[in-house]
């Protein structure tokens, strides 16, 4: 049922200011000066489009659905000149005194088929206030160029990126055309616009090939890199400051390309990578906002990939593979100590992986994909792990194979993997970027369905490697910067709206 609330007004405009706060309070008084009833909340909805191909061209209407305790849906006609615009703007009023909401927008053609979609970051509807809410609509299953306002000021590769706050994207460090940088860029994902550089302090020191991860909504941690450092750097969003976290004894000052994974409790595990002499780093480091702690256990492997998984015994850490040719390896570790609790190697059926990734696709499930096999060829087979099957009463196998799911793209090394929606047990994983057998960046991106065993390619617009991939709070996935096929750092961001299951 379509709901049109009284007093809803609509407007259309072409551009907005470069800086637009994530939650813009444009009018504040909740009660009139004479004590009259509080004025309704006003939401100014900005429907944004990507750079280049406008997915709204040729569409008939927009459906705007406010997901809140009392769902409200509005239908708007798309103007004929939408191809000349960068956004459409609609204003609505709501009677709620206070409610948290998410705005979902779909674009339909004349037959009612959805051709483009997007959603906002969560926001609060508050009586008497006007809020600006942005939604970027993309064609599902197609990589799109981010709006021009999301272009990096500095082209970079081997950098980090993380979601921060209630809708920010931070991009930091990396290697530029002139060398390792300490510059930081912050974007407001509600406005799809940069935060003024004066409001974003640079890194305490330049970093490249480092780990960057969000510990929680307010704090982002950076550890390692190709330049010597005795500390990690912790970003505190509310104060916009960097805090040093000393490296524990036994952790090398040069720690290039450490792997990392968040554990869901405000902490993370770091491992792998290389020291200043290009020797493998075998330590495990547990990190949280209070500091860094070296665990007693060691990897005993050169750069295995891993993710946290739930098992019948609780949260464990799955490690798979490593750069020892001919030696398969898989194990479950205690994330508190780094000690191996279950050696799963015999169950991997002699599978060997290097320069691969492990992607979490649910609480207990993960997929091993990409990299090289024991023969030195790009691996096309995919292995699926299910920690729930470790229960002796479970009638399933801990490991299963989905066959040569990457055969159509010829395999991918150093690709980045991200679960489509592991929090809701979506069985799909996205494997994107990476290099071919000659170490040239690829334009490949593949969604692996670990239930059906089907792999569907969704190629990037530009070949990319050595960039940063992030799942945004809108559910869209971004590939930030990276190295192009000509060996140059990139200043663009590509965005992907996963197709519906």
N, C-alpha and C positions, 0 to 999 in steps of 0.2 A: 504494500500500500504506500502510495506517495503522500508525504505529509508536507504541506505548505503552511508554515506558521504565519499568522497575521503580522504584517509589518516587515516581512522579509523584503529586502531590496537587493538590486543587482547592479553591478557596474563592470565595465571592462576598461583595462588600461594596458599600455604596451610595456612600460618599464618601471622599475622601482629603484630606490636608493641602494647604493652598494652595501651599506651597513644597516641591518634591520634586526633588532634583538629577537632572540628565539621566542620569547613570550612578551610581546609588546603591549604594555598597559597604557592605552591611549586615553582612557577616561577612568577615573578612579572612584568617585563618590558613590557609595552604596546606598546612602539615604539622603534624600533631598534636604535643603536647608530648612524647610518648614516641617520636617518630620514625616513627609509623605512616604508612601510605599517605595521600596527600593526599585530602581530602574532595571529593566531586563539586561541580561548579558548580551553583548554583541560579539559575533565572530566574523572576522573578515577573512574569507577563504581565498588564498592565492593558489590557483592551479597553474603550475609551472611546466614548461616543456624543455626537453633536452636541446642541445645545440645541433644544428644541422637538420635532420629529418624531423618534422613536427608530426607526432602521432595523432594529433587532433584533426588534421586536414582530411576532409572527406567524411568525418564522423557526424552523426546527427544530433547527439545529445550527451550531456554529462549527468551522471547520477552521483550525488554527494550524500554519503551516509555517515552520520555522526553516531559512532558506537559509544553509548553511554547508558546509564540505567533505563532511560526512556529513549529508545532509538528514534532518531529523526532523519528522514530521507527527503531530499529535494532533487528535482529534475530540472535541468537547464538546457535550453537550446544553444548549440554551438554556433557562434556568428560565422557568416560566410567568409569574413576576412581573417579568420583565425590564423592562417598561414603567415600573416604579417606581424603576429604578436608573439611575445615571449611569455605571456601569462594572461589568464582570465581571472577577474576578481569578483567575488560575490559576497554580500553581507547578509547575515541572518541574526535574528534575535531569539533568545531562549529564556524561559521563565525560571529555570533552576537557580537557586541561591548559590549552589556550589556543586560541581560534578567533574569527574575526570573523564576525558573522552579521547577518542582517536577518530580522525576523519579519513574515511575511505572514499576514493574517487575512481569511477570507471567511465570510460568513453565507449559509447555504443554506436554501431552503424545503423543504417535505416532498418535492418532486420532485427535489431535488438541484440546482436552478437557483440560481446565485449572485445574490444580491439586494443585498449590501453588501460592501464590501471596504476594506482599508487596509493600510499597512505601516509599520514602524518606521524610525527613523533607524538607521544601522549601529551595532552595539555589539560589545563583546568579551566572550566567554565565558571566564572564568578559573577554574581549579580552586580550590576553597575559598572562593569569593566568591559573594555573592548580589547580583544586579543586578535593579533594577526597570526594566521596559521597557514603554513605552506605545504603543498603536496606536489611532488614531481611525478608526473604520469609518464610511463614508459610502455613500449610495446613488449608484452611478455615474451620471453624466449629470444630476445634480441639485445645484443650489446648496443648501447647508445652513448654518444658523446655527452658528458656532463655539461650543464649550462656554462656559458663562457665565464660566468662569475665564479665558477669552481676551478678555473685554470690555475695551476701552480704558478707562483711568482718566480720560482726557481726550478728549472728542470733538474730532476735528480733520479738516481738509481741507488740500490743498496741502502735504502732509507727505511724508516719505520712509519707506521700509521696506526692510529687507535681512535676509537670513539670515546669521547669524554663528556662529562656532564649530562645534561638532559637532551643533548642533540648537537654536540660539537664533533668535528673531525679534526684531529691533530696530525700533522705530517711533520716529521723532524729528521734532521741530519741527512746522511747519505753522501754520495759522491756526485758532484756537478761537473760541468765542463772545465772548471778550474781547480778541482780537488775536493777533499773532504770538507764538509760544511757543518756549521753549528746553527744554521738558520732553522726557524720553526714557523710553520704556517698553521693557522687555526681557522676553520670554516664553520659557520652557523648552518646546520643542515635544515633548519626550518626556513630560513630565507634563501638557502643556496647561495651564500655570499661570504666573502672573507671577513674575519674580524680585523680591525685596523692593526697593522703591524706594530704600532706603538704600544698596543695592549698585550703583546705576546713576547715575553722575554726569550732571548736566544738560549741555546743550550749552554751549560757551564763550560763545555769543551766540545770540539768537533767530534762526530762519531760517524762511522760507516760500517756496514755489515754487523749490526748489533741487534739485540732483542728489544722490542718495544711492545708493551702490553698494558692493558687497562686492568688494574687490580680491583677497582670499584668505580662508581660513577664520578668520583672526584679526583682520583689519583692514577697517574700513568707512570710506569717504571721503565727506565732505559738501562740496559746492562750490556757490557762488552763492546766489541768493535775492533778495528784494525789499528787504532792508535792506543798507546798505553794509557791506562787509567787505573787508579786505586779505588774507585768508587762507582756505584751506580747513581743515577739521578732520578729523583722522584718528583713528578709534577703535582702540585697541589692546586686544583682548579679554583676553589673559592678565593684563594689569596693570589693566584697567578704567580706563584714562585716555585723555584727549584730547590730541593733539599738533598744534600749528599747522603748516600748510604754506603759506608765503607765496605769494600770487598773483604770477605773472610780470608783468613790464612789458608793457603793452598789453592786459591783461585788465581789463575794467571792474569797479569795486568793487561796483556793483549789476549783477548778472547774473541776471535773472529767467528761470526755466524753461529752463535749459540742457538740451539733450538729451545723452544719454550712452550708451555701450555698452562692455562689458568685452571685452577682446581675447583672453582665455584664457591669458595669460602673466603674470598679476598686474598688468597695466596696463589702462588704459581711455582712451577718447577722449571728449572733451567738445566740444560745438559748439552753435550755434544760440542761441535765446533772444533776450532784449531787454535793453538797458542802461537806465540811469536815466531817459533821455529817450524811452524806448520805440522807440529805433532798433535795427535788427537787429544782433546780434553776429556778425561774420564770421570770428572767429579759431577755430583748432583748438587744443585743449590736450591734451597727453598727460600722463597722471597715473599714478603708482605710489606705493608706500610711501615712496620717497625724496624725492618732491616733484612739483611741477607745472612743465611746460615748454611754452611757446607754440611751435607749429610754424610753419614759414615759409609754408606754404600757407594760403589763405583760402577760405571757402565760396563767396563771391560770390553767395550766395543768402540769402533771408530764411527761416530755419528749415526747412531740408530734413530729412527723416527718413533714418535709415541704420542699417546693421548690418555687422559684419565677415563676409566670405565667402571661401572658398577658391577660387582660380582656378588655371589651369595655371602661372601665374607666382608662385604663393604666396598668402599672406594679403593681401587687399585690403579696402577699405572702400567699400561701396555707398551712395551718396547719391541720393535721389530726391525730386523735387518742391521745394516752397518757396512762399512767399507772394507771388509775382509773377504775377498773373492773366494767363493767355494765354501763358505762357512755360514749356513743358515742360522738364524737366531730369532727367538721370540721368547719373551718372559713377562711375568707380572711382578711388579715391584710394589713394596709398601711406600707410598708417597711421603710418609713421615720419616723414614730412615734411609730410603734408597736401596734397601736390601731386597734381593730376589726371593720371592716366596714361591713362585711356580715357574718351572722351566717348561715352556710350551714348545720348544724347538722340535721335538719329534712329531708333533701334530701338524707342522707346517709343510709336511711332505717335501722336505729338501728344497723348499723355495728360498732363493737368495735375492736380496734386494739391496741396492745402493742408490743414493741420490733420489730417493722415493719420498712418499708422504703417507701418513696415517691420518684418516679423517673420521671424526666422531659423528655418527648419524643417529644417536639415541643414547639413553642412559647407559646401556650395556653393550651397544653395538658400534663397531668401527670397521672401516674399509682400508685395505692396504693397496695402493695404486701407484703407477708411474715408476720411474727409475730404470736401473739396469738389472738384468738377471745374471746368472752365473756364467753365461757365455759371453758377456760383454755387450749383448744386444739390448736395445730398448725393450723393456718388459711390456707385454700387452695384456697379460692375465691379471685378474683382480681377485684378492682374497678378502673374505669377510669374517670378522671375529664377533662372537656373541658371548659375552661374559655370563649371561643367565644360564647358558648350557653347561657351565662348570658345576652346577647342581647335579649330584648323582641321580636325582629323581627326574631330571629333565630329559625328555626324549628328543634330543637334538644334538648336533655336533658343534663343538666350540669353533672349529674352522670349517669353512666351506669355500668353494671356488665358484666364481661367476663366469669363468672362461675368459677368452680373449676380448674383453670389453673395449680395450683400447686399440684393437686391430685396425679400425677404420681410420685412425689418426696416426698410426705407426708408432705409438708410444710417446712418452714425454718424460724428460728428466728435469729435476729441479722445479717441477710445477708446484703450485700452491693449491692446497685442498681446503675446502670449507664446507661444512654441513649446511644444507639448505635451511633446515629448522630443527636441529637436534633436540631442542627443549620440548618440542611437541612430537617427538618420535617420527619425524619425516625420514623415510629410509633413503633419501637421495643425498648425494654428495656432488659438489662441483669441483672438478680438477681443471685448473686454468693456467695458461702461460707456460713457462719453462722453455727448454731448448731441445733441439733435435740431436741426432747422433754426431753432428759436426759442431755442436754448441752454439748454433744460431737460434735466436729467439723465435718462438712459434706463435702463431695466431690462434692456436687451438684452445677450446674450452669444451668440456664434456660433462654432462650430467650423468652420473652413474646411479641407477636404481638398484639398490642391493636386495630388493625383494623380487623384482621381475627379471633381473639380470640383463636389462636393456640399457645400452649407452646411447645417448643422443648428443650429437655435436652442436654447439652453439658458438661459432667462431667469433673471436674478437675482431674489432675493426682494424686494429694495428697489431703486428707481432710484438710481444712484450715478454721480458724476463727481468729478474732481479728488481721487481717492483714490490708493492705492498698491497695485499688483498684484505678487505675488511667487510664484515657483515654489518650493515647499517641498522640503526634502530627502526627503520621503516620496513625492514625485511629485504630491501634491495642490497646487492653486492657491488662493491666498488673495487676496481683495479686502479691503483694510484701510481702514476709515474712509471719508472722502469727504464729498461734498455731496449732500444728499437733494433731492427734488423741491420741497420748501418752502424751500430755501435755508439749511438748517441743517446744521452739521457732524455727522457720525455717530461713534458710539463702538463700533460693532459690526464684526465680521469675518465675511465669508461665505467658505465653503470649498467647493471643487469637486473631486470625484474624476472625472478624465476617463474616459469609457467606453473599453473595450478596442477596439483597431482591428478 
